[in-house]
Amino acid sequence: MSSEVIDETSVDIKAAYLSAEDLKLAASLLYQAYHDDPVFLEIFSSEKSDYEQRLRASIREELNAFWQAKQPMIGLYLGETMVGVACLNNPEEGVTSERFWHWRLKMLLGAGYFSTKQMIEKEKVVLAAVPLKKFHMLSFIAIHPLHQHHGFGHYLMAAVKTILTEHKDSEGVAVYATSKKYKEFFNGVSYQFIKEVEVGNVSGSLMVYYRDDKQI
C-alpha cells in the first residue's frame, strides 16, 4: 500500500499510514470513540473516579504496541486535519494476547492488574470466535465526533479493504461491534454477522468481511 491509499482531490480526503507524530492525536480520537463503549466501561470500571485516566493509559499503550509491532494504523485526513483512524492486526504477526513484556508492564502501571487481565481475556474470547485461520482484526476504528454521518467511515473502510488486498493470504477482516449503530455500519460495508460473543457481562456482534473469492 502506498503512503496514501485514498486521494479524492475534489474534497481533499486522503488516507495514509500514521506517523509517530500522529499517535497522540489518534489516541485522542480513539478515547472519544470508546469512552462509552460497553466493553471498556466494564473492563475499566466506569463507576470509579479514575476510569478516564485508566482508559487513556490503555489506549496510549495499545497504540504504542501497534507501532512497535509495525501493525497497520491508518489515519483519514480532511485536508491536514485527522478526522478518522483505524488500527488492524496483520495475520502474520498480529498483536495477540501474548503481548511483549514491556506492554504488559506499562498496562499494569497505567490501567491496573485487573483491567489488564480483562483486556487480554477479551482478546482471547473474540479471536477464538473468528471462523477464519488467517485474518486481519480491526481492533480500533474512530471518526471524529464533528465529522460523523458525512461518509468518512466509508472512506476509512475502503482503506482497510486496500490493506486486505495487499495481504493475499488473509481470508478477511474481523471486527467486534459492541453497539447496534456499529453493527449497522459494518453491515452497510459488507461485513457479515457471524455470532453474538459475550465478553464478561457484555454481548457484542462478531462480524467478518470476507475476501471477494471467499464470500459465503
Sequence and secondary structure as in RCSB ss.txt:
>XXXX:A:sequence
MSSEVIDETSVDIKAAYLSAEDLKLAASLLYQAYHDDPVFLEIFSSEKSDYEQRLRASIREELNAFWQAKQPMIG
LYLGETMVGVACLNNPEEGVTSERFWHWRLKMLLGAGYFSTKQMIEKEKVVLAAVPLKKFHMLSFIAIHPLHQHH
GFGHYLMAAVKTILTEHKDSEGVAVYATSKKYKEFFNGVSYQFIKEVEVGNVSGSLMVYYRDDKQI
>XXXX:A:secstr
  SEEEEETTTTEEEEE  GGGHHHHHHHHHHHHTT HHHHHHTTTTSTTHHHHHHHHHHHHHHHHHHTT  EEE
EEETTEEEEEEEEE SSS   SS  HHHHHHHHHHH HHHHHHHHHHHHHHHHH S SS EEEEEEEE GGGTTS
SHHHHHHHHHHHHHHH TT  EEEEEE SHHHHHHHHHTT EEEEEEEETTEEEEEEEEE GGG  
